[in-house]
Amino acid sequence: MPPKGQGVFETPDPDMIGEEEGTFPGEDAPTEPEPTGPLSQADSSGQGQSGLRSVENLPHLENPTDSAPDGDLESSLLSGDKNTSLDHDLAEAFLPEPEPPPITILEGLLFVGDPSQPVLRPERLAHILGIPSPAEVEELVDQLNARYERERRPYRVFRQGEGYVLRLTAEYAPVAERLRRRVRESRLSQAALEVLAIVAYRQPVTAEEVSRLRGRPSSHLLSQLLQKGLIQASSEPGKGRALQYRTTPRFEEIFGLQGLEDLPQIGRCEEDAGDGENSEGR
């Protein structure tokens, strides 16, 4: 029978075992009543002090949200704390990317072009780029051409008529000819060449004007030239609904022209036609 005042033997709590006394479960140990009061009552016994020492040996845990004041958080940002750096990288991933500079947008516009217009006018480019003056567009074009020349690119931005166009230089014109069908290979008729010459020298010109200059209907020939990409048609405000015909950059590339100013300086088509009629009547 256990002594009076001592309960049935139970395995003692390890935290209540004294480190210096070296007692183990199963051995007879002095029996003391379990503390029933606050923790301060256990401080008066060696067991209570031993239990506190065991607690002190546990890893120090903190609430990460309450552990560091604002100053410590700023220090962790500056010191490159891994968690803070990860949050910063995630935040940057959702930030909108900066808009490309105007010169890059201009290069893209010139590369794509406008199928309805032979060239891109500086006023229109300035409006799209959101810059106040068309003169700034000219400065950007000069910067592009300087970069193309420095990097030995095979293309340049050329001034054609009242606008700009991006195309291969004359040095690389044979390369384009290998890729595209040449006019002589498509076997244009003499009548089609006449219509093409009228459009080249009189552009913009309507189908009615072309037929009047040739003295015969020419709409079907204009359609052939449109299909071959040598001319293009567009309507202009203030000139009615009649389509205006112009040559295309493809026309200049095929004929080795840097611009319309490189066309042979001959008389007007109607003057040449008149001279031919006079010579035939002699």
C-alpha positions as CSV (number, residue, x, y, z in Angstrom):
1,M,0.0,0.0,0.0
2,P,1.4,3.5,-0.9
3,P,2.0,5.7,2.1
4,K,-0.8,7.9,3.2
5,G,-1.1,11.1,1.1
6,Q,0.6,9.5,-1.9
7,G,-1.5,8.4,-4.9
8,V,-1.0,5.4,-7.2
9,F,2.4,5.5,-8.9
10,E,2.3,7.5,-12.2
11,T,5.1,8.3,-14.6
12,P,6.1,11.8,-13.7
13,D,6.1,14.7,-16.2
14,P,9.7,15.0,-17.7
15,D,9.6,18.7,-17.2
16,M,9.2,18.2,-13.5
17,I,12.4,16.0,-13.3
18,G,15.3,17.8,-11.8
19,E,18.4,17.9,-14.1
20,E,20.9,17.8,-11.2
21,E,19.1,15.1,-9.3
22,G,19.2,12.6,-12.1
23,T,15.9,10.9,-11.3
24,F,14.2,8.7,-13.9
25,P,10.7,7.3,-14.3
26,G,10.2,4.1,-12.3
27,E,12.5,5.1,-9.4
28,D,11.3,6.1,-6.0
29,A,11.5,9.8,-5.7
30,P,10.5,12.2,-3.0
31,T,6.8,12.9,-3.3
32,E,5.6,16.4,-3.2
33,P,2.1,17.6,-3.8
34,E,1.5,18.9,-7.4
35,P,1.3,22.7,-7.5
36,T,-2.2,23.9,-7.8
37,G,-1.6,27.6,-7.6
38,P,-0.1,30.1,-10.0
39,L,3.2,29.6,-11.5
40,S,4.7,31.9,-8.9
41,Q,4.0,29.1,-6.3
42,A,6.2,26.6,-8.2
43,D,9.1,29.1,-8.2
44,S,9.7,28.3,-4.5
45,S,10.7,24.7,-5.3
46,G,13.6,23.4,-7.3
47,Q,11.2,21.6,-9.6
48,G,9.5,24.8,-10.6
49,Q,12.8,26.4,-11.4
50,S,13.9,23.4,-13.4
51,G,10.7,23.5,-15.4
52,L,11.3,27.2,-16.2
53,R,14.8,26.4,-17.3
54,S,13.4,23.8,-19.7
55,V,11.0,26.3,-21.1
56,E,13.8,28.8,-21.5
57,N,15.7,26.3,-23.6
58,L,12.9,26.1,-26.1
59,P,13.4,27.9,-29.4
60,H,12.3,31.6,-29.3
61,L,9.1,32.0,-31.3
62,E,7.7,35.3,-32.4
63,N,4.6,36.4,-34.4
64,P,6.1,37.5,-37.7
65,T,3.4,40.2,-38.1
66,D,4.0,41.7,-34.7
67,S,7.7,41.1,-34.2
68,A,9.2,44.0,-36.2
69,P,8.2,47.6,-36.0
70,D,8.2,49.8,-39.1
71,G,11.9,50.6,-38.7
72,D,12.9,46.9,-38.7
73,L,10.7,46.3,-41.7
74,E,12.5,49.1,-43.6
75,S,15.8,47.6,-42.5
76,S,14.8,44.2,-43.9
77,L,13.9,45.8,-47.2
78,L,17.3,47.5,-47.4
79,S,19.1,44.3,-46.3
80,G,17.5,42.2,-49.0
81,D,15.4,39.9,-46.9
82,K,14.4,36.9,-49.0
83,N,10.7,37.1,-48.2
84,T,10.6,40.8,-48.7
85,S,12.5,40.5,-52.0
86,L,10.0,37.9,-53.2
87,D,7.1,40.2,-52.4
88,H,8.8,43.0,-54.3
89,D,9.4,40.7,-57.4
90,L,5.8,39.7,-57.4
91,A,4.6,43.3,-57.2
92,E,6.9,44.2,-60.1
93,A,5.4,41.3,-62.2
94,F,2.0,42.9,-62.0
95,L,3.1,46.5,-62.8
96,P,2.2,47.7,-66.4
97,E,5.2,47.7,-68.8
98,P,6.3,51.1,-69.9
99,E,5.2,52.3,-73.3
100,P,7.9,52.1,-76.0
101,P,9.6,55.3,-77.0
102,P,8.2,57.3,-80.0
103,I,11.1,56.3,-82.3
104,T,10.3,52.6,-81.8
105,I,6.6,53.2,-82.5
106,L,7.5,55.2,-85.6
107,E,9.7,52.3,-86.9
108,G,6.8,49.9,-86.4
109,L,4.4,52.1,-88.3
110,L,6.8,52.5,-91.2
111,F,7.4,48.8,-91.3
112,V,3.7,48.0,-91.5
113,G,2.7,50.9,-93.7
114,D,-0.8,51.7,-94.8
115,P,-2.2,49.7,-97.8
116,S,-4.6,52.5,-98.6
117,Q,-1.9,55.1,-98.9
118,P,1.4,55.0,-100.8
119,V,3.2,56.9,-98.0
120,L,2.8,57.9,-94.4
121,R,2.5,61.7,-94.0
122,P,4.4,63.4,-91.1
123,E,1.2,65.1,-89.9
124,R,-0.5,61.8,-89.5
125,L,2.5,60.2,-87.9
126,A,2.8,63.1,-85.4
127,H,-0.9,62.6,-84.5
128,I,-0.4,58.9,-83.9
129,L,2.8,59.3,-81.9
130,G,1.2,62.1,-79.8
131,I,4.0,64.6,-80.6
132,P,3.1,68.3,-81.2
133,S,5.0,69.0,-84.5
134,P,5.6,67.1,-87.7
135,A,9.2,68.5,-87.6
136,E,9.9,66.1,-84.7
137,V,8.9,63.2,-86.9
138,E,11.6,64.3,-89.4
139,E,14.1,64.3,-86.5
140,L,13.1,60.8,-85.5
141,V,13.4,59.7,-89.1
142,D,17.0,61.1,-89.3
143,Q,17.8,59.2,-86.1
144,L,16.5,56.0,-87.6
145,N,18.4,56.4,-90.8
146,A,21.6,57.2,-88.8
147,R,21.1,54.0,-86.8
148,Y,20.4,51.9,-89.9
149,E,23.6,53.2,-91.6
150,R,25.7,52.6,-88.5
151,E,24.4,49.1,-88.2
152,R,24.6,48.5,-92.0
153,R,21.0,47.7,-92.4
154,P,19.7,47.0,-96.0
155,Y,16.8,49.5,-95.7
156,R,16.3,53.2,-95.1
157,V,13.4,55.5,-94.5
158,F,12.9,57.5,-97.8
159,R,11.0,60.7,-98.3
160,Q,8.6,60.1,-101.2
161,G,6.2,62.8,-102.2
162,E,4.6,64.2,-99.1
163,G,5.4,61.3,-96.8
164,Y,7.8,58.6,-95.7
165,V,8.2,55.0,-96.8
166,L,10.5,52.2,-95.5
167,R,12.2,50.1,-98.2
168,L,15.4,48.5,-99.4
169,T,18.2,50.6,-100.6
170,A,19.3,50.4,-104.3
171,E,22.2,48.2,-103.3
172,Y,19.8,45.5,-102.2
173,A,17.3,45.9,-105.0
174,P,18.5,42.7,-106.8
175,V,17.6,40.7,-103.7
176,A,14.0,42.0,-103.9
177,E,13.9,41.1,-107.5
178,R,14.8,37.5,-106.8
179,L,11.9,37.2,-104.4
180,R,9.3,39.0,-106.5
181,R,8.2,38.6,-110.0
182,R,9.6,41.2,-112.2
183,V,7.5,43.3,-114.6
184,R,9.1,41.9,-117.7
185,E,8.5,38.4,-116.5
186,S,4.8,39.1,-116.1
187,R,4.8,40.3,-119.8
188,L,2.9,43.5,-119.5
189,S,1.4,44.6,-122.8
190,Q,2.3,47.8,-124.5
191,A,-1.1,49.2,-123.6
192,A,-0.6,48.4,-119.9
193,L,2.9,50.1,-120.0
194,E,1.3,53.2,-121.5
195,V,-1.3,53.3,-118.7
196,L,1.4,52.8,-116.1
197,A,3.5,55.6,-117.6
198,I,0.4,58.0,-117.5
199,V,-0.2,57.1,-113.8
200,A,3.5,57.6,-112.9
201,Y,3.7,61.0,-114.5
202,R,0.2,62.3,-113.8
203,Q,-0.5,60.9,-110.3
204,P,-2.9,61.2,-108.7
205,V,-5.1,60.6,-111.7
206,T,-8.6,59.2,-112.3
207,A,-9.6,56.4,-114.7
208,E,-11.5,59.0,-116.7
209,E,-8.4,61.1,-117.2
210,V,-6.3,58.1,-118.2
211,S,-8.8,57.1,-120.8
212,R,-9.0,60.6,-122.1
213,L,-5.2,60.9,-122.4
214,R,-5.0,57.5,-124.2
215,G,-8.0,58.1,-126.4
216,R,-9.6,54.8,-125.4
217,P,-11.1,53.0,-122.4
218,S,-8.4,52.0,-119.9
219,S,-10.3,50.8,-116.8
220,H,-9.4,47.1,-117.5
221,L,-5.7,47.9,-117.7
222,L,-5.9,49.8,-114.4
223,S,-7.3,46.7,-112.9
224,Q,-4.4,44.6,-114.2
225,L,-1.9,47.0,-112.7
226,L,-3.7,47.0,-109.4
227,Q,-3.6,43.2,-109.2
228,K,0.2,43.3,-109.9
229,G,0.7,45.8,-107.1
230,L,2.2,48.5,-109.3
231,I,-0.5,51.1,-108.7
232,Q,-3.0,51.7,-105.9
233,A,-6.4,53.5,-105.8
234,S,-7.8,55.7,-103.1
235,S,-10.4,58.4,-102.7
236,E,-9.6,61.9,-101.6
237,P,-11.8,64.4,-99.8
238,G,-13.1,67.2,-102.0
239,K,-12.6,65.3,-105.3
240,G,-15.9,63.4,-105.5
241,R,-16.2,59.7,-105.4
242,A,-13.8,59.0,-108.3
243,L,-10.8,56.9,-107.3
244,Q,-7.4,58.5,-107.6
245,Y,-4.6,56.2,-108.9
246,R,-0.9,56.4,-107.8
247,T,2.1,54.2,-108.2
248,T,3.3,52.1,-105.3
249,P,6.7,51.6,-103.6
250,R,6.8,48.2,-105.4
251,F,6.7,50.1,-108.7
252,E,9.8,52.1,-107.6
253,E,11.6,49.1,-106.3
254,I,11.1,47.2,-109.6
255,F,12.2,50.1,-111.7
256,G,15.2,50.9,-109.5
257,L,13.9,54.3,-108.4
258,Q,14.6,56.0,-105.1
259,G,11.6,58.2,-105.6
260,L,9.3,59.7,-108.2
261,E,11.9,62.5,-108.8
262,D,14.1,59.8,-110.4
263,L,11.7,59.3,-113.2
264,P,13.2,60.2,-116.6
265,Q,12.6,63.8,-117.4
266,I,10.4,63.6,-120.5
267,G,7.6,65.7,-121.7
268,R,4.0,65.3,-120.6
269,C,2.3,62.2,-122.0
270,E,-0.2,64.3,-123.9
271,E,2.6,66.4,-125.4
272,D,4.5,63.2,-126.5
273,A,1.3,61.8,-127.9
274,G,0.7,65.1,-129.8
275,D,4.2,65.0,-131.2
276,G,3.7,61.5,-132.4
277,E,0.5,62.3,-134.1
278,N,2.2,65.3,-135.9
279,S,5.1,63.2,-137.1
280,E,2.7,60.6,-138.4
281,G,0.7,63.2,-140.4
282,R,3.9,64.6,-142.1
